[in-house]
Amino acid sequence: MATQEPPYVAIAQRKQAELAAAVPAEWRLPPHLVPAGMLSPAESITEGPKLYTRVNVIEIPRTCGILSPKELEITEKYHVRALVDEMTEGRLKAEEVVRAFCKRAAIANQLTRCLTEPLFDRALRRAQELDDHLRRTGRPFGPLHGLPVSVKDSFHIEGVDSSIGLSALAFKPARVNADLVNLLQSLGAIIIAKTNVPQTLATLDSCNHLFGRTLNPLNRQWTAGGSTGGEGALVAMHGSMVGFGTDIGGSIRVPAMCQGIYGFKPSNGRVPYGGQESGQLAGKGRIALQAVAGPLARSTGDISAVMGEIIRRSELFGEDCIPGYWPAPSVALSLYPQRKFTIGILKTDGLVTPLPPITRILNEVAQHLARTGVNVVDIPVPSALPKCQGVAGRLMGVDDGSSMLDLIESQGETLMPWLQGRMKRGKALTLDQLAQLQAQRAQIEKEMLKMWTLNGSHIRQVDAIVCPVAPHPVPELDRYNAVGYTSTFVLLDYPAATMPVRKLVESDLELGKTMDAPVLGSWDKANRKLWDEKTVDRRVYLESPLSVQVITPKQHDFELWQAMDMIDQAVQKGSGSPSAKL
């Protein structure tokens, strides 16, 4: 007697058929251009790392012949402000811009599985409406008129699923928009797609039963990161000008690191977060650890272009937002401090020792900054810093996990490979336990204030701090290790950003050389396995992006962007690359 398939299998098949039907035949890649392992989302889960060879698919959109020369120019030539100017001044129509990005997004999905909900038809209709508005009135609809953007699958869009990769939530379209979606649309931006996430939204490899595993376009053996992994892959492939994700443990910054782009996690209250599907108890974030929303982009200028428009208006769209300031581009550069800028270098969190390439890239950034006249100082590890990861982890799990697990089990889903053995039903914290945990958090926050003054005075001496995004390079699928380097700054509510520096080269591998620093604990031991030549071939890291994380104190979001831009220019000047435009 045949074994009956669990319900999720048929639901996933329906969802895949729906996704495929949204892509016109003329936008589909010929079979010989689709790398092996892309046709079966289910196989991408069960086979995982064994299925993929080292393949870089970044160039395929340029060479496949689906995009015209003009469409290639539209999707590759412009920064955000320049592209919006082309549309508002009539040199490009919003419809042709959106069509070019929709086509490129469709190609990206066939190569990486980055999309969940292609919104191509409604995006093109909206672009036509904006073109009509500009023709009738002579004025753009808003400051981001016609800008093609994408959002993580968790954001509600009216009439569209927010399944977050769970079959139990499929074919249940949202009734209203998320607050950020309303804000983006009011600015004139056009959402062309929603993007893939991990099962449970709680792992750093974007993999689920509905859509399969999102692959890193730079190398399919590397993780694309999570939980905003689909956005990272789409933005890296120029399938969207800017992507919007969320971050509670590193879910914006980690995918940015994995794909070599820029990710910006703002302070709480800067970007509207409401109106998302989480699969969790409603309101959990208000009593535990609160996630934030933010952008992923391909330049510091593009981060500023969208954050400037959002922050000035967010308090009118989200009940969770506060008034904010972000100066216009014409005055932004004049607001750099007149005094000498001081940037600290924090080389470790005291729990997990970074692997040699990570330490090297921090030292290189420090050298680049020093050559440009920036005051660079080493930041001693604060005694409170190693406590952050544990407190953040416990605050993420204040409930018993039943809400998410009930959804998963209701359709017979199995847990993704990385989650097996790690996720189980627990016991919710009592009010007393939660209060004690929040009291610990408050004490940590107070102790960490000293990091910005160096000598314990009440005068801030450090403008921004550079530290690792992770203690290892971009790892293979399902091997991402220590989340503490990113979750810490959600616990502290410090704005934090990821920015690329350079690619990992042969000399970074230090083949045959072992680490001699003492092992600090279980997390550190696990991290060493990503460098131990008995457990990994270090050559897998070749050509992977090496990135750094930049942080500033809470609510200093514009100052974070200033620091990012300054560091970016110093790095590009030091490496001989052209400076990024505002």
Helices and strands as residue ranges (DSSP letters): H 7-21, G 25-27, G 31-33, H 41-46, G 48-51, H 60-63, H 69-76, H 80-88, H 94-112, E 115-118, H 120-137, E 148-152, G 167-169, H 179-186, E 190-195, G 199-201, E 207-208, E 212-213, H 229-236, E 242-247, H 253-259, E 262-265, H 284-287, E 292-297, H 300-311, G 314-316, H 329-332, G 333-335, E 342-345, H 356-371, E 375-378, H 385-396, H 402-410, H 431-448, G 449-452, E 464-467, H 484-491, E 496-503, G 506-509, H 522-528, G 538-541, E 545-551, H 557-575
